[in-house]
Amino acid sequence: MGAISLLSNRLAGFGEGMLEDLTFRQWFLLTMISRMDPGEKNVREVAEFVGTSRQNVRKMIVPLERGGYLETSRSKRDARSLDVRLTPKAERFLSEKTPLVEREARRLFSGLSDGEMDALVAVLKRVMECVDAYDSEEAEGETASR
């Protein structure tokens, strides 16, 4: 478990060295929002797409909105829901920084063969499946205890 935390911190540091104003997680959130279908996107939909909780997305939205990267508004579809939109500032930032991050990521992993990268991706997908299964078990346990 410690190795995963160390790797996560090192990779975040790698990304943050290129991103100036944003953390790697903030850049990732903006990137994922930009890859979603056009149109209204609410916090719940963003969280599902990214694979995190609504609470985590809400926490990340606040500084991004303050920095002018996101705009939020009450949903026209459901007044209880908060819609999220990238601003032109976010779109410019992504168009400038994403090619740099992608190029540096290729450079970072250039020491791995294609087979090693495929194996790494397969293992990471399997780890995500284990986390999802754990989360589902936890949610079922919380529901049963109510």
N, C-alpha and C positions, 0 to 999 in steps of 0.2 A: 504494500500500500504506500509506503514511503517513497518508493521509486516513482510511482504514478504522480504523487504530489510534487516531487522534485522536477519531473519532466514537465508537468503542467506549468510550474513556475518559470522554468527555463524557457519554454516556448512562449509564454506570455511576455517575458522580458525581451525575447527575440523580436516579437511583433511591436512592442511598445517603443523600441529603439528607432523604429521607422515612422511612427505615427504622430509624433509631436503632441498634439492637444488631446488625443483620445487614448484610452486603454485598448489593449488588444480585444478584450471582450466587447467593448463598445463598438469598435470597428466591425467585429464579427456580427453583432446584432444589426448594425446598419446594412451590412452586406446581405444578411439573410432577409431582411425586410425588402431590400431591392430585388431579391430573387423571387419574391412571392408574386402571385398573380396580381395584375394591376387592379385598381379599384380600392374600395374601403377594406381596411384591415383593422381588426380590433386587437386589444392586448391579448385576449385568450387565443386568437388565431395565430398571432406572432409567437406566443409561448409554445403552442403545439408544434409549429413549424420549426422552431429552434430546438425544441426538446427540453424545455425548462418550465418552471412554474410561472403563473401570472404574477406572483409577488416579485420574483426575480426580474421579470421584464419591467414591471412598474418601477422598481428601484433604479434600473438602468435608464429608463426613459427620462426621469427627472433631470439629471445633469445634461443629457443630450438635448432636451428641450431648452434648458437654460442656455446652452451653448449655441442654439440656433440650428441644430442638426435635424430635429424632429418637431413636428407640430401635432398636438392632440386636440380632439374635439369630441363632444358627445355624439354617439352614433345616431344617424337618421333611422337606422333599422331598429335599434333598441336603446332607449335613453339611459339604461343602466350601464351600457357598454361604452368604452373609450376607444375611439378610432385613432390610429397612428399614421402619420404621413412623413415621408422624407422631405426635407426642404431642398431648395436649389443648392444651398451650402453643402448639404450632405451629399448630394449627387455629384457636385464638383470634387469634393474631398475623395469620394470613392473612385471617381474616374482618374484622379491624380495618383492616389495611393495604392489602389488594388493592383495595378501592374507591377509596382515596386515590390509589394508583399509577395505576390506570386513568383516573381523572378528570384527574390531572395529565398523563398521557400524551396524552389527547385535547387538553388545553390546549396542550401542547408542540407538537403537530403540527397545530394549528388553522390555521396559515398555509399548509398544503398543501391543494390541492383534492382532491376524491375521485379524480379521474383521476391526479393526481400520486401520491397514496397507493397506488393500484392499480399504477402503474408502479414505484414504489419496492418494493413487495412482490414484484412479478414479477422485478425485477432481483436482489433479495436471495435469492429462491428459486433463481434461476439461478446466483448466486455459490455458494450452498450445494451445488448439483449439481456445480459445478466442484471444490469442496473435496472432496466425496465421491469424485469420479472420481480426483482426485489421491491421496487416501488409499488407494483401492483399488489404484492402480498401485504405490504405495509398498509396500503389504502383499504384493502379488504379487512385487515385486522382492525383498523380504526372504525370502519363501518359496522363491523360485528360488535364492537365494544360499546356502541352508542345505544 
